[in-house]
Amino acid sequence: MADLNVSETAQLAVSGDNGLNYTPLASYSSDDPSVASVSNSGLVTGVSEGTATVTATYLPAGASAPISGTITFNVHDPEGEGEGEGEGEGEGEGEGEGEGEGEE
């Protein structure tokens, strides 16, 4: 699982055992684009708080079946953390004694 904040991006990379970069040749999808979107070039963007799984798929030349991999992003909203409101009320009671002198 990878962590990502809202509005942050992460670039996916697809490479073969031969060391070649297949990132531009792969296709990408997100199971929840409202949480994490992914572009045609594999750039993932955090959209809203939640969890989304991104899949990269590549069909090698001469292969009969595509190769795919997934990564799950846990998207956080740092602006939404630690906020809250509170109110309080209190009542108290007290007793006192006093002495005094006066003039006539």
C-alpha distance (Angstrom), angle and dihedral (degrees) to the residues before:
residue distance angle dihedral
M1 . . .
A2 3.78 . .
D3 3.79 125.5 .
L4 3.79 121.2 -134.5
N5 3.80 132.8 170.5
V6 3.79 124.4 -134.1
S7 3.85 109.5 -82.8
E8 3.81 92.5 15.2
T9 3.78 121.1 118.0
A10 3.79 136.3 -146.2
Q11 3.80 125.2 -166.8
L12 3.80 115.9 -137.3
A13 3.79 118.5 -144.9
V14 3.80 126.5 -155.6
S15 3.79 116.3 -164.9
G16 3.77 135.1 164.1
D17 3.78 131.8 -131.4
N18 3.80 85.6 -100.3
G19 3.83 89.8 63.7
L20 3.80 94.7 -113.1
N21 3.80 119.5 141.0
Y22 3.81 110.8 -120.0
T23 3.83 95.4 169.9
P24 3.85 94.9 112.4
L25 3.82 91.4 48.0
A26 3.81 96.7 51.5
S27 3.80 126.9 88.5
Y28 3.80 122.1 -134.3
S29 3.80 136.9 -154.8
S30 3.80 138.5 174.0
D31 3.78 123.0 -145.4
D32 3.83 88.7 -146.0
P33 3.82 113.9 25.4
S34 3.80 89.8 176.7
V35 3.84 86.9 69.5
A36 3.83 102.5 31.2
S37 3.79 124.6 5.7
V38 3.80 124.4 -162.4
S39 3.81 127.7 -156.1
N40 3.80 127.9 -141.3
S41 3.81 87.9 -98.8
G42 3.83 94.0 54.3
L43 3.80 98.8 -101.8
V44 3.82 108.9 148.8
T45 3.82 119.0 -155.1
G46 3.80 125.8 -166.7
V47 3.82 107.4 -126.9
S48 3.80 106.2 170.8
E49 3.78 139.3 -12.3
G50 3.80 115.2 -71.3
T51 3.79 142.7 66.4
A52 3.80 127.8 -64.1
T53 3.79 133.5 172.8
V54 3.80 118.7 -139.6
T55 3.80 120.8 -158.3
A56 3.79 126.6 -158.1
T57 3.81 117.5 -162.9
Y58 3.80 128.8 -171.3
L59 3.81 129.9 178.6
P60 3.81 109.3 -154.1
A61 3.79 117.6 -144.0
G62 3.79 110.3 -88.5
A63 3.80 93.5 11.8
S64 3.77 121.3 128.2
A65 3.80 95.7 -151.5
P66 3.80 133.0 37.6
I67 3.78 124.0 -114.8
S68 3.80 116.5 -131.2
G69 3.76 139.0 179.6
T70 3.78 133.7 -173.4
I71 3.77 136.7 -149.8
T72 3.78 126.5 -172.0
F73 3.80 118.8 -139.8
N74 3.78 122.1 -155.3
V75 3.81 103.5 -156.0
H76 3.81 118.9 -156.7
D77 3.79 130.4 -166.8
P78 3.83 106.0 -144.7
E79 3.81 90.3 -175.4
G80 3.81 90.5 61.7
E81 3.80 97.2 49.7
G82 3.75 122.9 100.6
E83 3.77 97.2 11.5
G84 3.75 122.7 133.8
E85 3.75 145.7 127.7
G86 3.73 131.5 -128.5
E87 3.76 138.8 -174.2
G88 3.73 132.0 -171.3
E89 3.76 139.9 -173.8
G90 3.73 130.5 -166.2
E91 3.76 140.0 -172.9
G92 3.74 129.8 -163.3
E93 3.74 140.1 -174.3
G94 3.73 129.5 -157.3
E95 3.75 141.5 177.6
G96 3.73 129.6 -150.6
E97 3.77 140.8 179.0
G98 3.73 130.0 -155.8
E99 3.80 142.8 175.0
G100 3.69 129.1 -153.3
E101 3.77 143.4 171.5
G102 3.66 128.1 -138.8
E103 3.78 138.8 -169.1
E104 3.74 127.4 -120.6
